[in-house]
Amino acid sequence: MSLQPLTPLQKRVLDFIRAELGAGRLAPTYRELAHLTCTAGDAFRVVTALEEKGYITRSKERRNRSIRLTPDAETYTVRLSPEVNVRLAAHTAAWASTPEAVISQAVAEYLGRHP
């Protein structure tokens, strides 16, 4: 599934939600998101847009802290420089691999060395 692009504010809010959930904390409340959006009402509107675009889900009752990332939202898009892109293409062709597999392995190895 291809997700719709985000505004800069929506991306900041989504990144904050990812960070909170990724650290094992509860999903943030609208009040906690307000430091990114100005008001809790603005936070509600941004979260609603994220849900409509398919990045998150909320419980039907929209209870506090019910925000969850969708599987598609757990991926990241990275823009590579042209020279890195050429080297990546050459590497994947030589090793009969995919760019996703090479990048995933490189990130895992990097994080293993830099906890």
Secondary structure, 3 states (H helix, E strand, C coil): CCCCCCCHHHHHHHHHHHHHHHCCCCCCCHHHHHHHHCCHHHHHHHHHHHHHCCCEECCCCCCCCCCEECHHHHCCCCCCCHHHHHHHHHHHHHCCCCHHHHHHHHHHHHHHHCC
